[in-house]
Amino acid sequence: MSPVLAGVLQLLALIAALALAYRPLGDYMARVYSSKKHLRAEKWIYKAIGADPDAEMRWTAYLRGVLAFSAAGVLFLYLLQRLQGSLPGSLGFTSIDPDQAFNTAASFVANTNWQSYSGEQAMGHVVQTAGLAVQNFVSAAVGIAVAVALVRGFARSRTGELGNFWADLVRGVVRILLPVSVLGALVLVACGALQNFAGIHEVGQFLGGSQQWNGGAIASQEVIKELGTNGGGYFNANSAHPFENPNPISNLFEIFLILVIPFALTRTFGRMTGSLRQGYAILATMATIWLGFTALMMWTEFHHGGPAFDLAGGAMEGKETRFGIGGSSIFAVATTLTSTGAVNSFHSSYTGFGGGIELLGMQLGEIAPGGTGSGLYGMLIMAIIAVFIAGLMVGRTPEYLGKKIGTREIKLAACYILVTPALVLGFTAVSMALPTPKDSMLNSGAHGFSEILYAFTSGANNNGSAFGGLSADTNWFNTTIGLAMLLGRFLPMVFVLALAGSLAEQTPVPKTAGTLRTEKPLFTGLLVGTIMIITGLTYFPALALGPLAEGLAS
């Protein structure tokens, strides 16, 4: 079987699996967040934290819950790393340095999982399981909760109440992420992923020395790493490591985990707003961009550019032979179009245009399908912008799902789409202007610029993948990328929840002959165009200095 055909068949199998899971999972999540009943385990949690799950919250109270919970998570994870040397199960590792502990705490709480360290050489069992794995669950649940709050803003009227953050958080973990993760971990163990609490073993003799391998609760962390679009790997090689991702079957299953909740949330959106066709329109937009990027990535990586490419069947540098170009390309697009950031290949070794596709996928705002929750609310923000543009063209007050998009709503949407580019381009410009940060680049010229641009794009968009080559474990990058991750995660949430509160207070506007039909293919096309134009205008100059210049020169 040719490598191209193998890649296409993998893509078709993935699409079929996502299609089968779409309806039952989407409907189930809608029932979870609409239910008035509480499970016994949930009641115990509410009692322990002193929360009233039935108390409705306005957007300001909901936001305070998000920020307070996340701040506590940053503090707890920071202290856990700083105290690692005194904890049991540390595997002999010392405590983490302050700047790296801050960066890692910010990273995992912000659902970014950027790692400027080698996991198997720095983190013991307690930090990995009680710290990092726990944040993989709760940070994903926070993202879904904020998305559900925005959906309620569209669905409700004449009230500013958006539900209860604590109930949404707990239900997301207990009823959705935890049960799926248990089943997923069993699948990965069956595929060959490790799951134990073994210590460090010396194995073999290599060039006069031995190699050390760690055990650990790897399969259970791997599944929530992908399902929650987190991305932080147990090992430095991430999902390229055979202990995390043993074979092509596990590889395809992990891609499925990355995409299934973000895609299914469009069904949840349609069900909760009472219009499944609106959910299908958002799904079509996400799927169009995802399939387009995947096709482009496979084309550019399979494209033969010389004798070495001919012999390898494509751009195999930096890719695992057990996955091939097809499996690696599908994985790379899935992780950069979501906020996962896991890697099963070396992104820096992709062709110039391939690296540009990875960068552009993050710069779109990771909305196709995006992260758990963040992809849906990011796409709904872009839908509001598209409706506004359509209203300008016909001279009519824009409406979306029966809600008028007025001055307040468009200002909040505009602030949302401007925050992340400001962080990415601002921190990149400062890093290139100062003399010291450039010393961390492995390469010079366009590729070296791409290393820094990729790092801040990954951090501010809460992706977490690394381009490779950049030595990011410095005071400068640990601090600035940490700030970019926190600001890139929580500032947009402020605008999303404020927008949700504003929409929930409105009285629905009845449909008329002049109402824009936002469930039609025409609107899907308008939305795709809006996303690409806004992103292109924002990032094209930076992309021209990096991956585009490199691709045209090769």
SULSULLIN-V742054 format. One record per residue. N is the residue number from 1. PSI is psi in radians with two decimals (NA if undefined). Layout:
# SULSULLIN-V742054
n,psi
N,PSI
N,PSI
This chain:
# SULSULLIN-V742054
n,psi
1,2.32
2,2.64
3,-0.61
4,-0.81
5,-0.70
6,-0.72
7,-0.73
8,-0.73
9,-0.66
10,-0.74
11,-0.74
12,-0.70
13,-0.68
14,-0.78
15,-0.73
16,-0.74
17,-0.72
18,-0.68
19,-0.67
20,-0.60
21,-0.30
22,-0.96
23,-0.90
24,-0.70
25,-0.73
26,-0.76
27,-0.68
28,-0.77
29,-0.61
30,-0.71
31,-0.66
32,-0.81
33,-0.07
34,-0.18
35,2.57
36,-0.13
37,2.67
38,2.35
39,2.75
40,-0.75
41,-0.65
42,-0.68
43,-0.66
44,-0.72
45,-0.79
46,-0.70
47,-0.68
48,-0.65
49,-0.06
50,0.61
51,2.52
52,1.82
53,-0.24
54,-0.07
55,2.09
56,2.57
57,2.45
58,2.99
59,-0.57
60,-0.73
61,-0.68
62,-0.75
63,-0.71
64,-0.68
65,-0.78
66,-0.85
67,-0.72
68,-0.79
69,-0.74
70,-0.68
71,-0.72
72,-0.65
73,-0.72
74,-0.81
75,-0.79
76,-0.81
77,-0.62
78,-0.86
79,-0.66
80,-0.70
81,-0.68
82,-0.44
83,0.12
84,-0.68
85,-0.36
86,0.00
87,2.62
88,2.73
89,0.40
90,-0.14
91,0.39
92,0.03
93,2.54
94,3.05
95,2.66
96,2.48
97,2.65
98,-0.78
99,-0.66
100,-0.60
101,-0.71
102,-0.80
103,-0.77
104,-0.71
105,-0.81
106,-0.68
107,-0.87
108,-0.57
109,-0.57
110,0.15
111,0.47
112,-0.87
113,0.61
114,2.36
115,2.00
116,0.49
117,2.89
118,2.01
119,-0.74
120,-0.16
121,0.13
122,-0.63
123,2.28
124,-3.11
125,-0.69
126,-0.81
127,-0.71
128,-0.76
129,-0.87
130,-0.35
131,-1.21
132,-0.79
133,-0.67
134,-0.77
135,-0.50
136,-0.65
137,-0.96
138,-0.56
139,-0.64
140,-0.70
141,-0.59
142,-0.76
143,-0.76
144,-0.70
145,-0.75
146,-0.69
147,-0.75
148,-0.65
149,-0.71
150,-0.69
151,-0.72
152,-0.57
153,-0.66
154,-0.63
155,-0.51
156,2.87
157,2.63
158,0.63
159,2.59
160,0.19
161,2.37
162,0.22
163,-2.84
164,2.11
165,-0.76
166,-0.67
167,-0.76
168,-0.71
169,-0.89
170,-0.74
171,-0.66
172,-0.70
173,-0.90
174,-0.71
175,-0.34
176,-1.13
177,-0.75
178,-0.89
179,-0.69
180,-0.64
181,-0.65
182,-0.83
183,-0.72
184,-0.66
185,-0.66
186,-0.69
187,-0.78
188,-0.67
189,-0.72
190,-0.53
191,-0.28
192,0.04
193,2.59
194,2.63
195,1.67
196,-3.09
197,0.70
198,2.78
199,-2.68
200,2.30
201,2.42
202,2.24
203,2.31
204,3.00
205,2.14
206,1.99
207,0.76
208,-0.03
209,3.01
210,2.81
211,2.45
212,2.31
213,2.44
214,2.62
215,-2.98
216,3.02
217,1.24
218,-0.82
219,-0.73
220,-0.59
221,-0.58
222,-0.73
223,-0.71
224,-0.43
225,-0.72
226,-0.80
227,-0.69
228,0.20
229,0.89
230,-1.28
231,-0.25
232,2.16
233,2.69
234,-0.54
235,2.78
236,-0.57
237,-0.10
238,-2.38
239,0.08
240,-0.24
241,2.32
242,-0.37
243,-0.46
244,-0.64
245,1.46
246,-0.62
247,3.07
248,-0.53
249,-0.82
250,-0.59
251,-0.82
252,-0.65
253,-0.68
254,-0.65
255,-0.73
256,-0.78
257,-0.68
258,-0.70
259,-0.35
260,-0.78
261,-0.83
262,-0.72
263,-0.76
264,-0.44
265,-0.40
266,-0.58
267,-0.71
268,-0.75
269,-0.85
270,-0.71
271,-0.74
272,-0.47
273,-0.07
274,0.30
275,1.65
276,-0.51
277,-0.56
278,-0.70
279,-0.68
280,-0.60
281,-0.73
282,-0.72
283,-0.77
284,-0.67
285,-0.84
286,-0.82
287,-0.65
288,-0.81
289,-0.77
290,-0.82
291,-0.67
292,-0.78
293,-0.69
294,-0.76
295,-0.75
296,-0.74
297,-0.77
298,-0.65
299,-0.83
300,-0.51
301,-0.47
302,-0.27
303,2.22
304,2.13
305,0.23
306,-3.11
307,-0.71
308,-0.73
309,-0.69
310,-0.74
311,-0.65
312,-0.20
313,0.28
314,-2.93
315,1.47
316,-0.11
317,2.28
318,0.09
319,2.57
320,2.33
321,-0.45
322,-0.28
323,-0.60
324,-3.13
325,-0.71
326,-0.93
327,-0.61
328,-0.72
329,-0.77
330,-0.73
331,-0.79
332,-0.74
333,-0.72
334,-0.69
335,-0.51
336,-0.33
337,-0.13
338,3.12
339,0.59
340,-1.02
341,-0.03
342,2.65
343,2.44
344,0.22
345,2.96
346,1.83
347,-0.50
348,-0.38
349,-0.06
350,2.79
351,2.87
352,-0.80
353,-0.57
354,-0.76
355,-0.61
356,-0.64
357,-0.72
358,-0.78
359,-0.82
360,-0.62
361,-0.72
362,-0.67
363,-0.33
364,-0.27
365,0.16
366,1.12
367,0.20
368,1.27
369,-0.07
370,-3.02
371,3.07
372,1.81
373,-0.90
374,-0.55
375,-0.73
376,-0.85
377,-0.50
378,-0.71
379,-0.63
380,-0.60
381,-0.77
382,-0.56
383,-0.68
384,-0.73
385,-0.74
386,-0.71
387,-0.69
388,-0.77
389,-0.74
390,-0.67
391,-0.67
392,-0.64
393,-0.52
394,-0.01
395,0.69
396,2.52
397,2.14
398,2.55
399,2.57
400,2.13
401,0.69
402,0.09
403,2.31
404,2.39
405,1.62
406,-2.84
407,-0.80
408,-0.79
409,-0.73
410,-0.55
411,-0.75
412,-0.72
413,-0.70
414,-0.73
415,-0.68
416,-0.84
417,-0.22
418,-0.39
419,-0.94
420,-0.82
421,-0.64
422,-0.72
423,-0.83
424,-0.95
425,-0.60
426,-0.89
427,-0.62
428,-0.77
429,-0.77
430,-0.72
431,-0.64
432,-0.45
433,-0.56
434,2.62
435,-0.64
436,-0.83
437,-0.54
438,-0.32
439,-0.32
440,-0.21
441,2.36
442,-0.64
443,2.79
444,3.10
445,-2.60
446,-0.67
447,-0.68
448,-0.71
449,-0.69
450,-0.58
451,-0.79
452,-0.74
453,-0.73
454,-0.73
455,-0.82
456,-0.53
457,-0.77
458,-0.74
459,-0.90
460,-0.51
461,0.10
462,0.70
463,-1.08
464,-0.20
465,2.71
466,2.48
467,-0.51
468,2.55
469,-0.61
470,2.22
471,1.57
472,-0.11
473,1.14
474,2.84
475,-0.72
476,-0.94
477,-0.62
478,-0.71
479,-0.87
480,-0.70
481,-0.63
482,-0.79
483,-0.72
484,-0.67
485,-0.80
486,-0.82
487,-0.67
488,-0.36
489,-0.85
490,-0.47
491,-0.82
492,-0.59
493,-0.58
494,-0.82
495,-0.62
496,-0.82
497,-0.63
498,-0.70
499,-0.73
500,-0.75
501,-0.71
502,-0.72
503,-0.68
504,-0.45
505,-0.28
506,2.76
507,2.26
508,2.49
509,2.21
510,2.60
511,2.51
512,-3.14
513,-0.41
514,0.03
515,2.31
516,2.20
517,1.71
518,0.06
519,0.07
520,2.76
521,-0.53
522,-0.73
523,-0.62
524,-0.77
525,-0.72
526,-0.70
527,-0.76
528,-0.80
529,-0.72
530,-0.79
531,-0.83
532,-0.67
533,-0.81
534,-0.78
535,-0.74
536,-0.80
537,-0.55
538,-0.78
539,-0.13
540,-0.76
541,-0.71
542,-0.72
543,-0.58
544,-0.53
545,-0.36
546,-1.76
547,-0.59
548,-0.74
549,-0.70
550,-0.74
551,-0.70
552,-0.46
553,-0.31
554,NA
